[in-house]
Amino acid sequence: MSPEAIRSALGARGVEWPEPVEWFESVGSTNDSLRERARGGAPAWSAVAAGWQSAGRGRQGRSWISEPGNLHVSVLLRPDPRTSVALLPLLAGVAVGEAVAEWGVQARLKWPNDVVVGERKLGGILAESSSSGGSIDHVVLGIGVNLVAPAPELGAIATSISVEAGRAPSAWDAAGAVLAALRRRCNDRTLRDPAAVVALWRERSVDWWGQSVEVVSGATRIEGRAEGVDASGALLVATGSGTIRVLSGEARALRLAPGRDPEGRA
Ligand code: BTN
């Protein structure tokens, strides 16, 4: 396997990728490798992909444990000051949703950055930005998608392309599909139009709008009615004491207790 396989998967989808693309059979974390390249001056759209990660990272300081053969890819962006950086992961989710549709998988996006089929997680996105002199220098967008069957202990909470579609694409073909969709979506015009990004994301999001949700953000737990996502990517939750903008956390839909409205009032 070589980066040429990814380039040829990109070419098959009509996308030229002149910037560096690297492939490793195994790496600590593709985000960490790419961050090193970024500090060394690598150009925007440099990409690092790997068949396995020994120290994969997820959101909120968690580990990302993933089977060999899954997709692990990171892309370097150097957004200009007009870009809504907080919306990049949402747009990346849209791209992943489009890419996996190639294999007939209809994934939905769950705030903030989960890619799910039903209740099970198919993939996730970890965006890490670095600033200098008060402005964003670069963003490393890391994407993981389960291609092969999840480990048995994760079967209840995780799914994969092979489970959903009956066959797993190769990691480099999946890398080509995801990178091609990302490149098409992350163009300057869309990135400067927060409402357009949110609208694209909402078309693919889980349909829990107007429903009761619980969001855990650090030590805070919020229960209320999910209203939408604003132009900065924050989740809007209507509670008895007003609408709260949640910037980060874990959200899940709640089944309403009989006799309660979506804001939790009896
Ligand atoms: C999450 O849902 O918590 C985000 C998971 C992101 C995993 C990807 S795999 C490629 C890149 N490298 C990492 O170490 N993490 C991201």
Boltz pocket constraint, residues with backbone or C-beta under 6 A from the ligand:
constraints:
  - pocket:
      binder: B
      contacts: [[A, 28], [A, 29], [A, 30], [A, 31], [A, 32], [A, 53], [A, 55], [A, 56], [A, 57], [A, 58], [A, 59], [A, 60], [A, 62], [A, 64], [A, 71], [A, 72], [A, 73], [A, 74], [A, 113], [A, 114], [A, 123], [A, 124], [A, 125], [A, 126], [A, 142], [A, 143], [A, 144], [A, 145]]
      max_distance: 6.0
